[in-house]
Amino acid sequence: MAQFPFKGDTTPTIFEKSVVGRIGTRVPDPDVDTRPLDELIPTRHLRADSEAPKLPEVPENEVVRHYTELSLKNHHVDRALYPLGSCTMKYNPKVNEAAARLPGIAGLHPFTPQAQAQGALELMFELAELLKEVAGMDEVTLQPAAGAQGEMTGVLIMRAYHRARGDVHRTKVLFPDSAHGTNPATAAMAGFEAVEFGSGPDGRVDLEALKAALDENCAGMMLTNPNTLGKFESEIEEISRLVHEAGGLMYMDGANLNALMGVTRPGDMGYDIVHFNLHKTFSTPHGGGGPGAGPVGVKAHLAAYLPTPKVVCRDNGTYALDWDRPDSIGKIHGFYGNFGVLVRAYVYGRMLGREGIRATAEAAVLNNAYLSALVSDQYPLPYGRGMHESVFSPVDLKKRTGVKTMDIAKRLLDYGFHAPTIYFPLNVPEALMVEPTETETKDELERFAEALLSIAREAETDPDLVTTAPHDVPLRRLDEGRAGRELDLRWEG
Ligand SMILES: Cc1ncc(COP(=O)(O)O)c(C=O)c1O
């Protein structure tokens, strides 16, 4: 029985559309050896006819229509604004995709000898230089494949640094209660004790709480800036001073870099380590399970611990992979990381240039300021407006009407928007975390604001309409717990 895309959806699968012999393409005569397979390959390596792959037979136009239709059942950034806070689901220029798919780039084998992969090595070297400049760091590795893996790389570097100094008693990593879940998870996975402390009433780091948490066992602190409430940590220099004074290192979760790149730099704020989410800030789409890249930048005193291999430029101007790094934390990812993502980031950074990178951050903040101003009468901001994202808290609306943040998120689907991030950060009740991103126009921001305001009106006049949403999408409310636990994506013909 067909079970894809979802039980209950009547759209036939591509397999159900298949009719034997209905193929719309003419394949040219093969220019390779056409002898029967069992003459070319030992029979023990051949699969039985009964195990032959079941491939659908559908003409090209039907294939295109099928997948176009499927793509419209879901939301994506090519359809409308995708306001998923903390995730930076912005529109990515298609030219970056085109560059990553150039045959010489997409087809490059990871075992290609270095002498024949000079262009790829140069691209990686140049990208690292660009990121060093953006972050104010001295060295960068491109290897980690995600933000969370960048965090792991950074925290392992933190561990190596303290061990090399004999400071093995430094077992605690601090973070504020607004931190992204990957921060404490990473610290714990790296063998540290993850120590949370409370934020101040303005949503920023509470200096007194930080001082109380700091002691001689502190290995470092993980802090994103702007933090997960979108607030700039204006006391960052003092925070860094306090952590350094206690012997710890400052780690910046750079996932929110699109709020300040080109304007100010983590390295200048006192951070020792930073990870970038290239798949958020630098063009590759975030989400969807595709590949990502979470490069890590460090100050000079930590450079020796970066993963192997490192791309270097030799004195004669050629590029190479340097494996001779005795203090390195080792390899973090296969080969050199996700090269395609690095290509997209390189093209994006080069196209923007210094001025464009700054303008991107300014637009991210301006767009969020405008959107927040349009809706904050109905959707209060307990910590005020954030920089590139804001966390609304419609608690009173819930008290008056029974409409929860979850219902608002579901109703937004009927208006043709993806839901914002909800119930995160954990320190905001009924959190609705919106990140409009720099790529949206004023008109699109207004369209989205009008949808939010319209839902607030519906909550007052017809709350059932909202609490039973979505109504106009292919599938209504799913049992999300079950959908996660009993994930069934396999078609069984
Ligand atoms: C603040 C913050 N830190 C870390 C991460 C982890 O990044 P990744 O999903 O690439 O592992 C995210 C992801 O959205 C994030 O928003």
The ligand as a Tripos MOL2 file, in Angstrom:
@<TRIPOS>MOLECULE
LIG
   16    16     1     0     0
SMALL
NO_CHARGES

@<TRIPOS>ATOM
      1 C1         21.3480   29.8490   18.1210 C.3       1 LIG1
      2 C2         21.6340   28.5490   17.4250 C.ar      1 LIG1
      3 N1         22.7280   27.8440   17.7730 N.ar      1 LIG1
      4 C3         23.0420   26.6770   17.1820 C.ar      1 LIG1
      5 C4         22.2580   26.1440   16.1830 C.ar      1 LIG1
      6 C5         22.6320   24.8090   15.6180 C.3       1 LIG1
      7 O1         22.9050   24.8330   14.2610 O.3       1 LIG1
      8 P1         22.7000   23.5440   13.3500 P.3       1 LIG1
      9 O2         21.2150   23.3740   13.1680 O.co2     1 LIG1
     10 O3         23.3900   23.8480   12.0680 O.co2     1 LIG1
     11 O4         23.3160   22.3730   14.0500 O.co2     1 LIG1
     12 C6         21.1100   26.8350   15.7740 C.ar      1 LIG1
     13 C7         20.2570   26.2830   14.7160 C.2       1 LIG1
     14 O5         19.3330   26.8430   14.2130 O.2       1 LIG1
     15 C8         20.7970   28.0800   16.3940 C.ar      1 LIG1
     16 O6         19.7200   28.7760   16.0380 O.3       1 LIG1
@<TRIPOS>BOND
     1     1     2 1
     2     2     3 ar
     3     2    15 ar
     4     3     4 ar
     5     4     5 ar
     6     5     6 1
     7     5    12 ar
     8     6     7 1
     9     7     8 1
    10     8     9 2
    11     8    10 1
    12     8    11 1
    13    12    13 1
    14    12    15 ar
    15    13    14 2
    16    15    16 1
@<TRIPOS>SUBSTRUCTURE
     1 LIG1         1 GROUP 0 **** ****
